[in-house]
């Protein structure tokens, strides 16, 4: 398995975990609402309002995670490019990035990569750039040394 395939697998596993966590939370909230409905007091109605709000938030998070899962399906691990694109590993003089979704630090085979979204500040600075491009973020000066 290539490094790109391993990084994509970690991203997919992270998103799958988020999806399962949101599904479980939604199920718990639905069960709480159902048990409150059997009681029928005014306090339960106030509690249901909060639970309904939590349910709505978790459903939005679940939808977002599902969209991220679909987005990850677009990444091709066998594509080489001289410009940074979705699915690229970008090595700089400071650290290495994997252009995918924002999940943060990933350790693969003793190397550290930071999975970032193209919509993140660093992703915006990297996308469509080439080797030897220089940029600055948070007072750190970066130089792209390699694009895989």
N, C-alpha and C positions, 0 to 999 in steps of 0.2 A: 504494500500500500504506500502510495506517495505521501509526502508531507501535506500537499494540498488536499488529498483525500482524507487524511487523518484530521486536518483542521476542519474540513466541512462536516465530517462525522461528529466531531465535538460540538460544533454549532448546532447541528440537527438534534443531537441528544439533549443539549441545553434547552432548545425550544420545545422538544417533546416533553421534557420535565415540566416546563412552565405550563404547557397545555394541560397535562395531567393534574398539576396542582390547582389550576383554575377550575377544572371540571369537578375536582373533589370539593373545593371551597363552595362552588355553586350548589352542589348536592347538599352539603351541610346547611347552607342558608335556606334552601327550599324545605328541608326537613324541619328547621327551626320555625319557619313561617307556618308550616302545616300544624306543628304542635301548638303554636300560639293561637291559631284560629280555633282550636278546640276549646281553649280557655275562655275567650270572649270578653275579657275585661278591657277598660280604657287603657290601662298600662300596657296591655298586650298590643293594642293598636299603635301606640307610640313606638313600641319596640319593633313592630312590623314595618313602620316607616323607615327606620334605620336599616333593618334587614333588607327591605326592598331597594334602598339606596346602595347597600353593599352588593346586592345581587346584580344590579345594573352595572356597577363599576367592574365587578368580576367578569361579567359577560362581555364588556368592552375590552378588558384585558385579554380574555380568551380569543376574541375576534382578532385582536392585534397580533397575538401569538400565532394564530392560524395563518394570517397574512404573511407573517415573517417566514413561516414554514413554506408557503408557496413561493415566496421570494427566493429562498435558499435553493429551491428546485431549479432555478434559472442558472445557477452557478455550474460552470463546466470546469472540471478539474484538469482536463487535458489541453486547454487552450493556452498558447504562449502568446505574449504580446510585448511590444517594446514600450507601450504606454500602460499606466496603471488603470485597471478596470476591475469590475466586480469579479472576485475570485482570485485576484492577484495577491502574491506574497510580495511585500515591499520591504526590502532591507535598507536601513539608513545607518548613518554613522552612530546613531544613538540607540535605536531599537528596531524591531521588525514588526510589521503590521500585516494582518490578513484582512482584505477588504471583503466584508460579508455582512455581518450583523453585529451590533454592539453587545458583546458578552464579556469583553475584557481579556484578562491574561489567560493564555493557554500554554501549557508546557508540553512539547512534543519532542521526544527523542533527545532530551537534554537542552533543547533550544526553547526560548521564550518568544511567543508571538502575542500581539494584542489584536483581537478581533474587533474591528471597527466598522461602522456603517458608513456608506457614502454620504449620508446626511449629517454625520458628526462633524465637528470642526476640523479634526485631523483628516477625516475622509474627504471633505471638501478641498483641503489643501493638496491631497494626494491624487485624486482622480484625474486621469488624462495626462499626468506628468510622466517624464522620462528620466532615465538614469542621469545623474549629475545635476538634477534640479535641486536648487537650494530653497529652503523656506524656514520660517520661524514661527514657533507656537509657544506661548507661555515662557518667553525669554530663552527658549532652547533653540539652537540653530541646528537644522537637519540638512543632510545631503543624501539624496537617494543613491545608494551604491549598487543596488541590484533589484530587478523586477523578475519574479518567477511566475 
